[in-house]
Amino acid sequence: MSVSELAEKIETSGIDIIRELMKIGIMANLNQQVDYNTAAKVAEALGWETNEALAEGRQPEDNFESRRLENDADPDSRQRPPVITIMGHVDHGKTKLLDSIRSENVAEGEAGGITQHIGAYQVDTHGRKLTFLDTPGHEAFTAMRARGAQATDIAVLVVAADDGVMPTTREAIAHIRSASVPLVVAVNKIDLPSANPDRVKQQLSETGVMPEEWGGDVPFVEVSAKERMGLDDLLEVLLLVADVNELRANPDKPATGVVIEARVDSSRGPIATLLVQSGTLNLRDVVVAGSTYGRIKAMFDDRGKRVRRAGPSTPVEILGLMEVPQAGDSFLVYEDEKVARQLAEQRMATRRVESLNENRPVKLTELYDQVKEGKTAELRVILKADVQGSLGAIQNALLKLNETIDEGVTLSVQLAATGMISESDINLASTTRSIVIGFNVRPDVAAKRAADTAGIDVRFYTIIYDLLDEVKAAMTGLLAPIFEDVTDGYAEVRDTFKLPSNDVVAGMYVLDGKIVRSSRARVLRSGTVVFEGGIKSLKRFKDDVREVAAGYECGLGLDGFNDLQVGDQIEFLHREEVART
Ligand code: GDP
């Protein structure tokens, strides 16, 4: 419903609704559509109970998932080309392999030649087609997965025969495995005299990637991207793997798929490369892509040729979207432009709410958990130091950690500068979700306050070794948070009573600080601790209370301790995570 409809329904002014929406990061006007979840959040914040029921004609429905699931079971589905991503360590020849496959299998002189790069291309071989995603490396792959998109059917892991398995090779394997994507290994650079394909097989089998010829399930193909050797074998193996996995889709329906790349062209407006995953995309179709939509004004294939339609596994570049979608966004075709617009707006609202949650600042102690949950793969650092000499040394040492640490997390330095930690450093940390590291420098008052408000993790060191050690520990999951007991207050037992239940409660007088219901109590009797545990009841007169301040009396019962005596002193404390210094 629209904001004004919502206002009417819950008997609130539109202004109040807009204010509530702003609190959750949504800038809306009265005519803007909000989806159920957003409306419910607002209504609840204003004291209403909400309950989702299906209303008649509830439109539009975001049915991408259901359409995608239908696909496998569709009796009208037909074989489609496999979509392939190439991964591997830097310099092992991913780009060269992509280029060689492309130029070998695309007749030169075709429209646009082979210069066009739209993020994906198709080749023909043995009378069949294969689609290659053109951004090598697993960053694009993982970024897409993070958005819930699975564009890849088969992963090709490139390993240079002279270099063998490297950290990024392992990382790529982990990503491929976790996505359950079939894997083919291309042992590259076999033209080199120093090539040792058997060593690659050995190393990979040690990481669990067992060659077929050794009884495993992973096809290995020896190639030279440079000398164009073995490329045809590789394509043939890829088609075999495609057949085994029965890649199918029904071309006779409205298209769905995923955004591969998108950008703005200064003269043509938003341009997006879409990979059609099922159905057929037609010129003039109305598509919703991520949180934008539009009618396709022009469509080009990977060779820059104008096309009118694109079937399953085909990449096309389209013009006509209102805004630039993000790589990894799903797209789907809608008949009605108005419905498409509403759906795009809904998705935009949902995305804002989600991005608010995602944008929680990173803490060093939580980094590894976040990596494990797939929420982040990067530790971003803003580095401030007292002098240029130590700044350079620390920056280099930090970046070196990327080569030695193989836990799926990379470190990047967003800013390295000398001088004290300023408010603008904190702001930068906040927008880039970085942590701030100070070496022999401290924040000024404004920066300290800003960091506390924004929840930015600011760490200080005076010894380079400590700094590196702790960052390393965070990246490998070995950095546990440090907790410290913080005293809330002290109180004294003035009297004791036995309840009918046999529990003993004490009449207390708060000497200092306060007692908080959630505190732990540490009972001290003539200087020794006789009990430590939780609070069972805290009352002022007959009422349960959450806090009692110094100078007041209260009744206190402890969890599992009935031996309070007059004169006992009790320390109340809670545990707090402290920043390491
Ligand atoms: P990427 O970082 O994995 O994309 O690697 P590139 O494709 O940029 O290749 C890195 C270097 O290895 C380049 O200098 C290539 O020319 C070279 N290279 C790639 N494939 C081969 C090959 O099969 N044999 C030889 N000798 N060199 C290759």
Residues whose N, C-alpha, C, O or C-beta is under 5 A from the ligand:
A	BS01	GDP	H89 V90 D91 H92 G93 K94 T95 K96 L97 N188 K189 I190 D191 L192 V223 S224 A225 K226 E227
